[in-house]
Amino acid sequence: MDEELKCPVCGSLFKDPILLPCSHNVCLACARNIIVQTPEGETPPHSRASNSDYDYLDMDKMSMYSETDSGYGSYTPCLKSPNGVRVFPPTLVHRHCSITCPLCHRSVSLDERGLRGFPRNRLLEAIVSRYQQSRSANVKCQLCDRNPVDATVMCEQCDVFYCTPCQQRCHPSRGPLAKHRLVPPTQSPVAGGQQMPAATLRKQGTCADHDTVNFSMYCVNCKTPVCMKCLEGGKHGSHDVKPLAAMWKQHKCQLSQALNGVSDKAKDAKEFLVQLKNMLQQIQENGVEFEACLVAQCDALIEALTRQKAKLLTKVTKEREYKLKVVREQITHCTMKLRQTTGMMEYCLEVIKENDPSGFLQISDALIKRVTSSQDQWVKGALEPKVGPEFDLTLNTDPLLQTIIQLDFVQSKVESATVPPAPLLQLEKCCTRNNSATLAWRVSVSPSNPIEGFVLELDDGNGGQYREVYVGKETVCTVDGLHFNSSYNARVKAYNSTGVGSYSKTVVLKTSDGGCSFLAWFTFDPASAHRDIVLTNENQTVSCNSYDDRVVLGTAAFSKGVHYWELMVDRYDNHPDPAFGVARINTMKDMMLGKDDKAWAMYVDNNRSWFMHNNSHTNRAEGGISKGATVGILLDLNKHTVTFFINKQQHGPVAFENLEGVFMPAVSINRNVQVSSQTELLRWENSGEHRKKKSG
């Protein structure tokens, strides 16, 4: 609380504090020092005498003067005063004067009453007095090392109590400390340095305009206490005034309520400080533990390197011993052979010296064979070393050395070892349409632990095993080709470089009903259509820009059951051959439907029709189409057949091979034909009749 009780100008405890219009306080003596003269002859637009009923919200409208106005100074922070405030000589003339708050820098002009026009903050005086009295009781010196004695003085700037020896030793009244104010610890410097009892400080306040009249009312507009004469005189007569006691209680209640919120924040701050102080100890302990762990890790690396060094030295020793052994053996062998050869040579020379022809011829053949045999023993390579002096061992330490140089701390063990959290399925975006299901999910991502992708799994619609249907980075996925009238369980998980996270909660998605009632409707799919295809009427009408046949698929997909839909020929020129049927999603889009093995169709002109699959034409039938004709397709995946209807005239059914899997409605047309989907998708009844429901 000390800072709240110190004047912002002198830095000491408040003495005779006055309340400025901005709600800040200054000592009366300090206020005299910061009065600034304003240019003569100029009447400030808002003076205290003429604007005593100002609103605090309009304080910005008060006269402000800067040092560029007329050479007169205004409040400016300065290091030449105890609290950074430029102190001016006392000014006794209040006419054309103003005062600037040292905290918020707002200026207000003085009226003829001068500083007496500002209310005296008696409450602050009482609090300062109580504060000084509470600190003066048995105050001990704060600098005595042993057995502190009673303090004799207190420095208001240092806020320290000294005994006489400590004050002379630690706080001499010279140098920079000469400007500090030393006061007795029992002194309450209020009202000119004389101690004033608390009862005197709390006496009833009197009006600044009517000195002998006590405050009895409170002006809500001016936010100030007023007396009855102020109301009778008309200054506050038209304002909203209330009894002083009632407003006192009301404002006390408001302050108490506001303090409750601040108290909660202060409590949180204290708990936070305790947490921070505990964290200091934890940091210290964790630091010691981490240092020990680091030393152990480095020692382990050094130990491993030492062990590997011993292994490598062992290999070098073995290689050296091997080479030495080989060379020694070769020396021994060569020495022995050389000794034998030398002995034989010496013997042969002695034989040659003999002059007995018969004796020589008697042994010459054997000697010649021995010499020849001895010469053959010195074959190529016999006089070459079996090993070289160089060691064929290479140790590349560059990668290890580079790794050691780059050895550094990576992500914290918590983040580096964290797998992604379970994704959250966004149920409001999950839906089914016909036999397709769309799922959407989201997951919180940490920048230091990014997610690499997701895995979406569905069961078989009968509560069987899950299977992966999507792996990728998108958070929205549509799965086509599901069974009608089935309930699928779906779940999703995320993965990153650390591993795979846990599954999300399971969501149950039910596809459209497969009964005889209305199921769903399909449109043509622009995503899978050939680029020459043109879709209009909300993708229910298809035309083509090319004279060649182009394929477009429907948005519905079938894998089981019996299904029927109809198409209407809106335009038919020059007798083209459009084709109608079903196809897999990967069928060729730049040729007539049915020419590859992934489509089953009927192509028709103005007179006849043919069934076609894998470029095989069968079941020619009479009856063609024209403008306004209706073509119906009945797909029976239970019997693997397709039946066509031209203007209700049945063509087929025809059984196709390999009619298993997932199929979509398909059409191939050129620029002479325009076709529209005429009906919504319906289920064929067992009786052989089908029901239709017009779209829209």
N, C-alpha and C positions, 0 to 999 in steps of 0.2 A: 504493500500500500504506500510505501515511501514516495514513489514517483508521483502518485496522485496528489500528494500533499506538498509538493515542491513547486515554487514559482518558476515558470519557463524563462523568466528574464534573469533573475539573480541566482537561481538554483538552490535557494534556501527554502525552509518551510515558510508557508504563507504567513504574512503579517498584514492585517487589515485588508483581506482580499476583497476586490470588487468584481462584480459579474459583468462581463462584456456582453453585447447583444448576440454574439455567436456562441454563448454559453461557456466560454473559456474564462479562466480566472487569472488575475495578476495582482501582485501586491500594490497597494495604493502608492507607495513610494516609487515602485518600479514604473507604474503607469505615468507618473509625472515625468520620468526620464525618457519615455518613448513617445511623448506628445510631439506632433509634427505640425508646423505652421503651413497653412494653405495660402494660395495667392490672395492678396487683399483685393477687395472689390468684387470677388466672386462669391456668390452665395451658393453653398452646396445644395444640390437638388433635394437632398434628404438630410435634414439636421435632426438632432434628437429632440429639439424643442418643437419643431413643426411636424414631426413624424413619430410622436411618442406611441402612436397606436399602430406602428408598422407590424407586418407579419414576418416571422422569421424566414418564411419561404421567399421573401422578397429582399433578402439581405444583399443579393448581388447587385441590386439597384442603388446601393449606397455609394456615396462618392468615393472613387478610387483615384489615387494620385501616384504617379510614377516619377522617377527621377528625371524623366524627359519632359515633364509638364512645364515646370518653371524654375528648375534649379533647386527646389525644395526636396528633401529626402523623404523616403517612406521606409517602412520596415524592411530591413535586409539582414540576412544572417551574417554574423561577423565573429571572428575569433578573439576580438578584443574585450569581450565581456564573458562572465562566467558561464553563461549558457548559450553562447553564440549569437547574442542579440546586440545590435548597435545601440549604445546608450547615448542619449542626447542630453545636453544640459537642461536643468529644470526650466520649465516654461510656465510663467505665471499668468500670461495673457491667454485666455481661452477663446477669444474672438478669432475667427478664421483659423481654428486649429482642428486637428483630427488625430485619432489614435488608431494604430494598426495592431491587430491581434498577432502576437509573436508565434502562434501555432498555425492558424489557418490563413493568416495574411489578409484578413478582411479589415477594411478601414471604415470608421464611422466618425462623423463630425461631432464636435462638442458644441453644446449650446451655451447660454450665458452662465449656467450653473457649473460648467466645467466638469471635473471628475465627480462632483457631488451628484451629477445626474445619473451615475451608474449605481445600481443597488449594491449594498454591502452584503457579501455572502456570509451571513452570521452562522449558517450551518457548517460551513467549512472551517470557520474560526473555532467552533466548538469541537469539531473532530480533531483539528490540529492540537488544541489544548489537551484533550483527552489522550491523544497519542503521545505528547511530550510527557504528561504526567505518568503514563504507564511505563515509559522507558526510563524515567528518572528514579524509580523506586529501586534502591540497592543496586545501582548499576556498577558493574565491576570493569576494571580496565581490560581491554580486549587484547593487549599486547604483552601483558606480563606472562613470563614463561612459567613461573611457579608461584603458587599462593597469590592469585591476583588481588589487588587492593581496590578500594573504591575509586571510581573515576572522578576526576576533578573538572575535566572539560570534555566537550564533544565537538568535533568538526562537522559542520552541517554539510559541507561539500563531500567529504570522505565518508561521512556517516559512520564514524568510528569514535569510541569512547577511550580516552587516555587518562592515565594517572600523570602526575606532574613529571616524574623522571622519564616516562615513556614519551610524553609529549615533547619534552626538550630534546630527547634523543632521536625520535622518529618523525616528529612533526614540528620542526623549528619555525618560528614566525619570520622567515626570511626567504628570499628567492621566490620561486613560483608559489610557495605555500603561504607567502605573506598576504595574499588576497583572500585566503580561506577564512571563514568566520568561525571562531572558537567561542562556544557558549557553555555556561555551566550546565551540567546534566539535569539540574533541578529547575532550570529557568524555563519558563513558558513565555517566550517573547511575543506576547500579544498586547496590543494597545500600548505601543511605545515602550516595550521592554518590560512592563510591569505584569506580574502574574495576575491573571484575571480568573475568578472562579467560574465554574461551569454554569452556575445559576445565572450569572450576569450575561453570559454568552447566549443564553436561551431566553432572554427577556423578549417581550412582545415587540415585533417589528413595527416601525413607524413609516409613514408615507414619505417618500423623497420630496414630493411637492408640498406636503402639509406636515411639517416636522412633529407637530404635537398630536397628530391623529394616527391611531393604530390602524393597521390593515384589518379589514373585516370582510372584504369580498375579493373575488378572483375574476379578472377579465379574460374570457375564453379567447376573444379575438387577438388581444395583445399578449396573451399568455403571461400575465404578470399580476401580482396582488395589487389591489387598489383600496382606497379608503372611501368612506361615504361622501366626503367632500369632492372627490374626483368624479363621483357619479352625479352629484348635485351640480357641479360646475359645468357639466355637459361634455367634458373631454371623453368620457367613457359612457355617456348617457345612452347612446344608441347601440352600444355593444352588448353582446351576450355575457352577462355576469352571473356568477353563482356564489353561494356562501363559501367562505374560505375554508371552513372546517370540512365541509362536504367534499370540496375539491382536493383538500389535503388527504383525506381518507381514500378518495378515488385514485389519486396519483400514487399513493403508497401501495394500494392494491395492484395497480398496473406495474409498478416497479418490482413488486414481489413476484408477480407472474413472470415478468421478463427475466428476473433473476433465477427463476426455476429452470428456464431453458439454458441460461448461462451456467448454472450450477451443474446441470447434466453434462454440458460440454466440458466444464472444468473437471468433473469426475472422470469423464472419458480421457481427458488429457493426463490426469494423474495416473490412471491405469496404463495409459500409453507410455508414460515416463517410466513406470515400474517395469513395463515390458521391455523398454529400451535398455534400462539398467540391467535387467536380467539377461538381455541379449549381449551386453558387454561381456558378462561372465561366460556366456555360452560361446561367444566368438573367441574369447581367450582360450577356453578349454578345447574348442574345436580346432583352433589354430595349432595348439600344441599337439593334439591328436593327429591332425593332418600332416604336420611336419614330421612326426614320428612315422606316419604311414609313408610319406614321401621318401624319407631316409631308408625305410625298409624296402621300398620298391627299388630304389637306386642300388641299395646293397644287393638285392636279389639279382638285378641286372649285372652288377659287377661280379657276383658269385657265378652266375651263369656264364659270363664271358671268361672268367677264370677257368671254369670247368672245360669250356670249349677250347680254350687256349691249351690246356693240358692234353685234350684229345688230339688237337692238331699237332702239338709237339710230339705226341706218341707216334702219329702217322709219319712225321718227318724222320723220327728216330728209326722207325721200321724201314722206311725207304733207304735211309743211309746205311743201315746194317745190311740190307739186302744187296745194295750196290757193292759194298765192301766185300761181302761174302762172294759175290759173283766174280769180282775182280781178283780176289785172293785165289779162288779155285782155278780161274783161268791162268794166273801166274804159276801156280803149282803144276797144272797140266802142261803148260807151254815149257816150263823149266825141265820137266821130266822128258818131254819129247826132244827138247834141244840137247839134253845130256846124251840121250840115246843116239841122236843123229850125229853129234860131235864125236862120240866114241866110235861109231861106225865109220865116220870119215877118217879118223886117225888110223883105224885098222886098215882101211882100204889103201891109204897112202903108204903104209908100211908094206902091204902086199905088192903094190906097184914097184917098190924099191927092189924087190927080190929079182934075181937074174935066172931063176930056174923056170924055163918055159913050161916044161911038163907039169911042174908043181903049180904054176900060176893057172894054167888051163884047167887044172884039176878042180879049182875052187872059184874060177872067174864067173862061171854061169850063175852060181848061187849068189855071189856078191852083187852081180849086176841086177838080179831080181830083187835083192834086199834094198839096193840103192833106189831102184825104180819104185819099189813099194813104199820106201820111206819118203820119197818125193811126192807120191800120191797122197800121203797123209797130210801134207801141208796144202790142203785145198783152199779155194777162194773163201775167204771169211775166217779161216783158221787164225790168221794174223791180224784180225780186227777185234776191238773190244766188244764184248757182248752188251755192255751198258755204257752210258755216257756219264761224264762228270756232272752234267746239269740235272737238276731235280725237276721232273715233269709235274710239278704241283703248283697251282696258281690259286692264290687267295685274294678274292676281290672284296675289299673292305669298304669300297666307296658307298654302296647302298646303305650299309649299316652305319657308316659314319654320317651320311646325310640324314638318316633317320634319327640318330642321336642328336645331331644339330637341330633338327626340327622337332625334337621332343618337347612337347608343351602340353598344357592342360586343355582338355576338350570340354564339351558341355558338361554341366553338372550331372552327377550320377542319376539324379531323379529324372531330369529331362531326357538324357540320353537313353535311359532304360525304359521309357514310357511308350507303351503302345497306344494307338488312338482310342479315344473313348467310344462308347457305343453310340451310333447315330440315332437321331430322334426322328421318327417317321412323322411327316406333316400330314395328319389325317385329313385336314381340310382340302388338301391337294390330291389325295389318293382317290381314285374313282375307277369304275369299269364302264365299258361301252361295247355293246354286243359281246363278243368273246375276246375282248382286249382289256388289259388292266394297266393303269398308269399309277406309278408310285413315285413319291417325292420324299426326300429326307434332308436333314441338315445335321451338322456336327460342328462343335467349337474347335477351332484350329489354333494351335500355338505356333507363332512364327519360328520358334526354335525347334519345333517338332512337327514339320509339315506332313500332311496326309498324301500318300501317293495314289490311292484309288479306293474303290468300293467294290464289294461283291454282293450281288442281289441273288437271293435264292427263293425258289417256289417249290412247293410240293406238287404232287401229281393230281391234285383236286379231290383225292379220296383219302387224305390223311396219310399218304405214303411218305417215302423218303424225299428229302429236299434235293434239288439239283440247281446248279448255277445257271442262271439265265442272262446275267450281265456282269461284266468286269470292266471297269473304267473309271474315269475321273468325274463323270457327270453325276449330278444329284437328282436327276429326273430320268425315269426310264419307262417306256411303254412296251409291254409284252403282248404280242399278237398270237393268234392261233390257239387260244385256250378253248376248253370244252364249254359249251353252253350249259347253263343251269348247273354250275359247279361252284364249289367254295374252295378257294385257294388260300393257303397260308403263306405269307411272305415275310421275309426278314432280310436285314442288310447288315453288313459289317464293314469296317474300314481297315486299311492296312498301310504300313509305312516300312521304312528300312529296319525298324526294330522288330516288327512282327505284326500279327493280325490281332485286332481288337475284338472285343466281345460283341455278340449279336445285339441288335436292337430288339425292342419288343415286337412280338408277332402281330401282324394285322391280317384280318380275314377279308378277302375280296370275293364277292359273289358275281359271277357273270350273268348275262341276261337269261331269262327263263326260256326254256325250249319247248313250251307247250303250244297249243293251238291258238292262244291269244296273241295279241300284238307283241312282238319281241323288240326289234330295233330296226333302224334303217341305215343304209350305207350310202356313201357318196363316192365319187371317183377320187383317187389318191394322186395329187399333183407331185408328190415327192418321188414316186416310182414311175411316173408317166414319161414317155418319150418327149424330147424337147419340142417336137413338132405338134404335140397335142395341145389343144386349147380348151380350158375348162371355164365354164360360165355358170350362172344361175346357182351360186353357192356350191360349185363343184358337182352339180347334178346333171349338167349338160356337157357333152363332149363333142368337139369337132377337131379337124386336122388341117394343117397348112400345106401338107405334102400330098402329091399324087401317089406316093407309095404307102403301103399299109403300115400303120403305127399302132402299138398296143398301149392300153391303159388298164390299170387294175382298180378294183374297189377297195374300200377301207376295211371291210369286214373280212374275217378269215374263218375257215371251217376245218374241223378235224374229225368230227363224227356227227351223226344225225342226218336228217333229211331237210333240205332247205329249198325254198323257191323264191324267185324274184323275177320281175318283168322290166323290159326296156321298150321304149317307144322310138320309132324312127321318125325324127322331126323333118329331115330332108333327105331325098334320095334322087340323085341326078346321074344320068349317063350309065345306068345299070352297073354300078360297082359291086364288089363281093365282100361286104362286111362279114365279120366272124364274131360269134357270141359263144361264151363258155366259161370255163374255169382254168386257172393256171397257178403254178407255184410262183413265189415272189421273184425268183431268178430266171423267169422265162425271157426269151429274146423279145426286145421291144421294137425292133426295126424290121419286122417281117410279119406276115399274116399269122394270126393266132392259130396254133395247132401244128405249125411246120416243124417245131422242135419237140423233144420228148418231155417237155415240162408244161404242156398245155393240152386241153381236151376241148374241142370246139365244134360248132356247126357253122360253115360259111354258106351264104345264100345269095342268089341274085334275084332277078325279077320273075324267074320261072321255076327254079329248082334249088335244092339244098343238098349238101354233103356233110357227113361227119368226117373230122380230120384229127389225127394225132400222129406226131412224129412223121409228118409229111405223107401220111397214108390216107387215101380218100376211100371212104366206104359209105354204104347205106344211102345211095342217091334216092331222093324223094321228090315228087312233084309238089309244086307250091312255093311261090317266092314272096318277096316283100315289095312294098311301095311306100310312098310317103304316108305316114299315119299308121303304119303297121305296128302290131305289138308282138314282141318276141319274149317268150317266157322260158326260163331255165329251171329245171328241177334236178337238183343234185342229191343223190341218195348214196351217202358214204357207207351205209350199212350193207347195201347190195353192190356197191362200186359201179353204179350206173348213172348216166346223164340222159335226161329226156328234155326235148325241146318242143315248144309250142309256138306256132306262127298263126296269129289271129285265132287262138284257141284250138287250132288243128294240131294234133299231137304228131311229133316226129320222134320215133324211138319207143322205148328206151334202148340205149346202146351200152353194152358192158365194155368198159375199157380196162386194160391191164394196168397194174401199178397205180391204181387210183387210191392211194393211201398217203396220208400225211396231212399237210396244211395247205388249203386252197383258198383262192380269192376270186370273186367275180371278175371276169375279164372281157374286153372288147377290142377288136382291131378294126380300124376304119381308115379311109383316106379323105381327101378334101371334098369328095362328092357326097359324103354322108354326115349327118348329125344325129346323135342319139342322146336320149335323156333317160335317167332312172325313173321308172313310172310308179313303182310300188315300194312300200317298206318291206323289210325282210320278214318273211313269215315261215312258220313250220308247216310241213305237209302233214295232213291228217291221215290216219290209217285207212280211212274210207276211200282214199284216192282223190278226194276233192281238196282244193286249197282255198284259203280265205285271203282276201286282200284288203288293205287299209290304205287309202290314198294319203299321200304325204301332205302335211299342212292341215 
